Structure formats: C-alpha cells, structure tokens
Amino acid sequence: MLITTAGKRIPLRAGRAMGRAMGTLAWHIVRRERNKALRNLAIAFPEWDEAKRRATIRAMFRHFGMSLFEIAWLWTMTVESRDRTTRWEGEEKVLELIDEGRAVIMFTGHVGNWEWLTASVGLWGRPTNVLHRERDEAEMNRYIKEFRARVGVRTLDRGSTSGMKDMIQAIRAGGIMAFLIDQNIRTESVKIPFFGRPALTPIGPAKFAIRMEAVAVPTFMERRPDGTHLIRFLEPIELKRSDDPVALTTRLTRDIEEHIRRVPEQWPWMHDRWRERPQWDVSAEYGIK
C-alpha cells in the first residue's frame, strides 16, 4: 500500500497533516458514509443541532485520515518515540497486576487510534495478545499483523478453529489479552443499551474473562489537541466464576459510551451499531427482551 510505504519514511507531523487533508477530502466525496454517520450521530445525540453534528463528522473524517497515516508510522515506533508522543493514566496498577502473573484482559472500543494503543502496550515488553477480525483488505491484514509482531503483540484470529485454545493458553501464560466490544459483528451477541437504544454487543469476551477469573481492565485511547495520545486505564475489575456476563458487558459498554461522549469525533459513526442480526442474537437466553 502506498500509504504504509510512505508512512514509514515521512515525519509524524507531516503524515498527520496529509491525513487531515485526506480526511477533509473524504468528507466531501464519500457521501454515503458521511450521511450514514450523520444519521447514527443523530440517534446518539438527538439534542444536537445539525451544524454540530456536521462539524463532528467532519472532524471524524480528519481523525481517521490521521490515524491511517499513524498506523503506517507505527512501524518505526520505539519506546523512546512512544514516550514522547503518549501519555498514560492508571498504568501502574495494570503493570503491577501483570507482573504478579495475573490474567489481565483489557476491554476497549474503536475510539482514538486503537492500533496506537496496541503498539504502545506491546512496547511494555509483557506478553500481549489481541483478538483480530480479518479485514477485507489482505495487504492491510498482513501489514497490521507484522507491525504488531514487531512490538511484541501476538494476533489471534477470531475465526480460527484454534482460537479459543490459543486464548486460553495465552491468558494462562500471564500477560495481557485485549478485546474490542463496541461493534455489531457476526458473533454471539446480546442487546445492551448503547446511547439509550438496545445494540447487539458481543457476549463472548465477557464469558471468557469470567471463565478465566481474570482481571478486566476498561482501557481507552484518545487523541489530544496537543498532538499526543492519552491512554487511560479505569479501575480493574476482579472477576469470579459466578459473575454475570451480561452485567459485565453492560458495565463495560457504559464505560465505552462515556468515553465516546468525551471525544465523539474519534468513534466510527458510519458503523451500523444498531443493526438487527437475528441469527446472532442470543438475548432471550439471558432473559433480555
């Protein structure tokens, strides 16, 4: 890919400027995605006027343009460059849990540049694993897996026949497992309130974390106006076998929603978050109507 090749060579600031310009262009020409994003934003923020919604989605396109170039630049990230560009909140407790040999599972959403989050945590030098959903672009899949591996992050394929076995082995070996749970995907899901409307949300990650009696850590990323990224870890949640996966998923989804409200321009509003998928909806099995 041209962008990934260029991103390895150009300075971060210049790449971000190119990304902003590309995002601005996309706002004007990708009409279908723009209109879908505006409709979804109106569902989440009905109190906003049209001008505020349009400004937010325009900023969203610029953010994702910058993120695309940053993903290319991440190939060159080192501990030193990470520390110049990344700020942390609450990381001491998480590192302490990992170094004690606890099973730590990070739950996050597609807010900010989540690949920057992956690379930054990978450079801690602790075993780090990410459950991955294959993208349609084969070259992008290969690139992301390769740069993750470069910073010590192992990518586990969600659709693999050995996926569950790999996850269990990874978590029993200590270190970190990460899940993104804020999208409507083809997997076992239950309806959880999201911006006041029921939205199908994957239940598997919560079931797995409870089964493993892990420590769940809500983890969030955001782009800041000064050009740095902020990674925030909320209070760890100690889990036991008797915990309710729906209650845990609801709590984590609420945390994700609160974070999106902080930086609404950094979440992909073109995603069909409230789409119905009857074949994957297991809400009734958990007493959810």
Secondary structure, 3 states (H helix, E strand, C coil): CHHHHHHCCCCHHHHHHHHHHHHHHHHHHCHHHHHHHHHHHHHHCCCCCHHHHHHHHHHHHHHHHHHHHHHHHHHHCCHHHHHHHEEEECHHHHHHHHHCCCEEEEEECCCCCHHHHHHHHHCCCCCEEEEECCCCCHHHHHHHHHHHHHCCEEEEECCCCCHHHHHHHHHHCCEEEEEECCCCCCCCEEEEEECCEEEEEECHHHHHHHHCCCEEEEEEEEECCCCCEEEEECCCEECCCCCCHHHHHHHHHHHHHHHHHHCHHHCCCCCCCCCCCCCCECHHHHCCC
